[in-house]
Amino acid sequence: MENNISKLYVNKQFDQIVKDYSISNNTEINRLIAMSLWQLNNKIEALDILKKVAQSSQEKIDWFNCTLLSLDLEENKNAKMYLNEISDIELSETVKSYPTFDYSLKYISNKLKY
């Protein structure tokens, strides 16, 4: 019971942070908020913020996260759309620092073909 109460408190506090900062122009803050929402199972809200982040940053990693979250929501059609966005963007230095990124992209792309 205590665990549920603490989760409720954290969710309420987090909801207030989202209201205060999600309209921010700071991509890093919005990215962190979206990832935190995803971890708290507020997936639809997380995807909304991630889409805005991806549109403004135009970084592959943000579109990749949109793809993963769409798959998590079992929205394969949207996942394919976000995956297509990735192919139009040149790799940034941020993404180059993730050695498994290309492998992950290929794996997900193959999974979505079936």
C-alpha positions, -999 to 999 in steps of 0.1 A, spaced: 0 0 0 28 24 9 45 17 -25 13 27 -43 9 59 -23 45 69 -31 40 61 -68 9 83 -68 29 111 -51 57 108 -76 33 107 -106 15 138 -92 48 156 -87 59 146 -122 27 157 -138 33 192 -123 69 192 -137 55 182 -172 30 211 -171 57 235 -160 84 224 -185 70 205 -214 63 238 -232 99 246 -228 121 251 -259 148 231 -243 151 199 -262 171 181 -235 145 189 -208 117 177 -231 136 146 -240 141 138 -203 105 144 -195 93 121 -224 117 93 -213 105 97 -177 69 95 -187 76 64 -208 92 48 -177 61 57 -157 39 40 -183 24 73 -196 33 62 -231 9 83 -251 20 115 -234 56 105 -238 51 99 -275 35 133 -280 65 150 -264 90 128 -282 74 137 -316 78 174 -308 114 168 -297 122 148 -329 106 174 -351 126 202 -336 159 184 -331 158 163 -364 182 138 -347 179 102 -355 180 92 -319 147 111 -312 130 95 -342 144 61 -331 128 66 -296 95 75 -313 98 42 -332 105 22 -301 77 38 -282 52 32 -310 63 -4 -310 57 -5 -273 22 9 -279 17 -17 -307 13 10 -333 34 -6 -361 21 17 -388 34 48 -368 66 30 -360 72 25 -397 65 61 -403 90 72 -377 116 47 -390 113 64 -424 120 97 -408 153 83 -396 165 74 -431 162 110 -442 186 124 -416 223 123 -415 240 107 -385 248 132 -358 278 131 -335 254 121 -307 242 90 -325 277 80 -337 286 76 -300 261 47 -298 279 18 -314 248 -5 -315 225 22 -330 228 10 -367 224 -26 -357 193 -17 -337 178 2 -366 183 -27 -390 168 -51 -365 137 -30 -359 134 -23 -396 134 -61 -404 109 -68 -376 85 -42 -391 86 -58 -425 67 -88 -412 
